[in-house]
Amino acid sequence: MSDYRVFFMTAGTLKKVVHGGSGKRQQEKTEKKVLDFSASTNPFPPEVNWDCDSFFLEHYPDDSYTHLKEVIADTFQRKPEEIGVGNGSIELIRVCCNVILGKKGTYYTETPAFGEYAFSAELAGGKPAKRMAGADLIFICNPNNPTGSLRSLQDMQAILKNQLKDGGMLCADEAFIELADPAQSLVTIKNDNLVVLRSLTKCFSVPGIRFGYCIGNPDLIEKMEAARLPWTVNAYAEAFALQAFRHFYELAESRRLIANERSFLVDALFSIGLTPLPSSANFLLVETGLEVRDLCNKLKKKNILVRDCTSFGLPTKIRIAVRTHSENRCLLEALQSCLH
């Protein structure tokens, strides 16, 4: 995720939780090249040739984003009225919580999970539920962040069936699924109790663009579109997105290359005494067997960033992105040096 800080409600105060992706800040600070393994973006993104005509900068965007929604709908064999857009999937998480939860609504998130779910739900007035069953809104990140574990389509459909029975809503965050296995996606499932979140950030490696989208039943999408701020998708993001969706088929090659590098990293990490957990995503959660803050600081001095997972409640684990082979070798050499 990007290097902003998320705030959590704690005994009436706000507590900051730091996310990964601080490569830009580190590079500006040191004026040296930084390898950022804390941000899990596609190391092999499709090449997208795009530009933004100055005409579009002289006018407000079409806040209905008609053409953009048509392109997204065509990509996933859905209808334009089933598509919502936003300034990154985080905006859509916020809007989803505002629309679905009230001061008496309950939400459920897995552990560990991306902290924005709980924060957004709390801001909307929601209360945490101890169990999935009966919650008004369930967040499932598939594949999970930070573990990289991927639920099967059948498992996700079973969760959705239970939500339908209980009258709640399932929000399936599939930010990484295009780099894992899109066959497990719920994106083609039409159900009034389901909204699927997606983003171009990870699969096209463009966190600076800030573009997210969601797919759900038209009534929910209409409410979410009404609740979001106007014109949150700027002209640059819209121009890039329109071209990126024409390259979606090329992500199959990204998945192949990522799987090869992930396998290489897993074997190499085991060989230096670390324990990577099984992952289907473009990142690995790694057990180090020690408090990782010192390790992360040592790597940072070498201008290599990894994700300290203490904020996930995992103080002995780091999350590392799968990057190119040469970059992965640099990480391994640095890890070995810092551990011995």
Sequence and secondary structure as in RCSB ss.txt:
>XXXX:A:sequence
MSDYRVFFMTAGTLKKVVHGGSGKRQQEKTEKKVLDFSASTNPFPPEVNWDCDSFFLEHYPDDSYTHLKEVIADT
FQRKPEEIGVGNGSIELIRVCCNVILGKKGTYYTETPAFGEYAFSAELAGGKPAKRMAGADLIFICNPNNPTGSL
RSLQDMQAILKNQLKDGGMLCADEAFIELADPAQSLVTIKNDNLVVLRSLTKCFSVPGIRFGYCIGNPDLIEKME
AARLPWTVNAYAEAFALQAFRHFYELAESRRLIANERSFLVDALFSIGLTPLPSSANFLLVETGLEVRDLCNKLK
KKNILVRDCTSFGLPTKIRIAVRTHSENRCLLEALQSCLH
>XXXX:A:secstr
  S EEEEEETTEEEEEE S  HHHHHHHH S  EE SS   SS         HHHHTS   TT HHHHHHHHHH
TT  GGGEEEESSHHHHHHHHHHHH  TT EEEE SS  THHHHHHHHTT EE SSSTT SEEEEESS TTT   
  HHHHHHHHHHHHHHT EEEEE TTGGGT GGG  TT   TTEEEEEESTTTTT TTT  EEEEE HHHHHHHH
HHS TT S HHHHHHHHHHGGGGGGHHHHHHHHHHHHHHHHHHHHHTT EE   SSSEEEEE SS SHHHHHHHH
HTTEE EEGGGGT TTEEEEE   HHHHHHHHHHHHHHH 
